[in-house]
């Protein structure tokens, strides 16, 4: 009996927006300071994750594109990084799509906390600092996203005052990708 089994993979990406009307204060349990990473100091990210040659090249391209990297550090050691894009098209990899970055809007993406620093509210702390920075530069809003499975990220995002705005569904079946229209929440 010849049976062909199709395995479908469904991905739900949650898209959040923060319009700066209310930016909550977030004090991490681990004393940290937030700063914009100078591209010359890219190696500081190695405190958070291993950096392959490909990853370093990717980060350099982000700087060349005009993206900005914020880091949180504890005792001069980087414990978290978050990237911010303010122009071009932003790829939302889990949702298999990209969106145009509109004027005066920012996309926060590729956020990572050192394993040993997790659970100390560093993520909402850095998000809050990014939001304050963007508001001071007259941006109108910031976007961020995560997958349905990443509960810790969802909590950090909501602690920073983001509101769930869209659900993005993507279905992969037999090598084909079906992107459903964004569903407003």
Residue pairs with C-beta under 8 A, 6 or more apart in sequence:
6 173
6 174
7 173
8 171
8 172
8 173
9 171
9 172
9 173
10 169
10 170
10 171
10 172
11 94
11 95
11 96
11 147
11 169
11 170
11 171
11 172
12 147
12 148
12 167
12 168
12 169
13 92
13 94
13 95
13 145
13 146
13 147
13 148
13 167
13 168
13 170
14 145
14 146
14 147
14 148
14 154
14 164
14 166
14 167
14 168
15 92
15 143
15 144
15 145
15 164
15 165
15 166
15 167
15 168
15 182
16 143
16 144
16 145
16 146
16 157
16 158
16 162
16 163
16 164
16 165
17 141
17 142
17 143
17 162
17 163
17 165
18 131
18 141
18 142
18 143
18 144
18 160
18 161
18 162
18 163
19 140
19 141
20 131
20 134
20 135
20 139
20 140
20 141
20 142
22 161
23 128
23 131
23 132
23 135
23 160
23 161
24 128
24 159
24 160
24 161
25 128
26 121
26 124
26 125
26 127
26 128
26 159
26 160
27 121
27 125
28 72
28 120
28 121
28 122
28 124
28 125
29 119
29 120
29 121
30 74
30 79
30 117
30 120
30 121
30 122
31 74
32 72
32 73
32 74
32 79
32 80
32 122
32 125
32 126
33 72
33 73
34 70
34 71
34 72
34 125
34 126
34 129
34 130
35 70
35 71
35 73
36 68
36 69
36 70
36 71
36 133
37 44
37 45
37 68
37 69
37 70
37 71
37 81
39 60
39 63
42 51
42 56
42 59
42 60
42 63
43 51
44 71
44 73
44 78
45 51
45 59
45 69
45 71
45 78
45 81
47 77
47 78
47 79
47 114
48 78
48 79
48 80
48 81
48 112
48 113
48 114
49 55
49 112
49 114
51 59
59 69
62 69
62 83
62 85
63 69
65 85
65 87
65 88
66 85
66 86
66 87
66 88
67 83
67 84
67 85
67 86
68 83
68 84
68 86
69 81
69 82
69 83
69 84
70 81
70 82
70 83
70 84
70 126
70 129
70 130
70 133
71 78
71 80
71 81
71 82
71 126
72 78
72 79
72 80
72 81
72 122
72 125
72 126
72 129
73 79
74 117
78 114
79 113
79 114
79 117
79 122
80 111
80 112
80 113
80 114
80 117
80 122
80 123
80 126
81 110
81 111
81 112
82 108
82 109
82 110
82 111
82 112
82 126
82 127
82 130
83 108
83 109
83 110
83 111
84 106
84 107
84 108
84 109
84 130
84 134
84 142
85 101
85 106
85 107
85 109
86 101
86 105
86 106
86 107
86 139
87 101
88 100
88 101
89 98
89 99
89 100
89 101
90 98
90 99
90 100
90 101
90 107
90 109
90 143
91 97
91 98
92 98
92 99
92 145
92 168
94 145
94 147
94 170
95 145
95 168
95 169
95 170
95 179
96 170
96 172
96 177
96 179
97 168
97 170
97 179
99 107
101 107
104 138
104 139
104 140
104 141
105 139
105 140
105 141
105 142
105 143
106 134
106 139
106 141
106 142
106 143
107 142
107 143
107 144
108 127
108 130
108 142
108 143
108 144
109 144
109 145
111 123
111 126
111 127
111 144
111 153
113 122
113 123
118 152
121 156
121 159
123 152
123 153
123 156
123 159
124 156
124 157
124 159
124 160
127 144
127 156
127 157
127 159
127 160
127 162
128 160
128 161
130 142
131 142
131 160
131 161
134 142
142 162
143 165
144 157
144 162
145 168
146 153
146 154
146 157
147 153
158 164
164 185
165 184
165 185
166 182
166 183
166 184
166 185
167 182
167 183
167 185
168 179
168 180
168 182
168 183
169 179
169 180
169 183
170 177
170 178
170 179
170 180
171 177
171 178
171 180
172 178
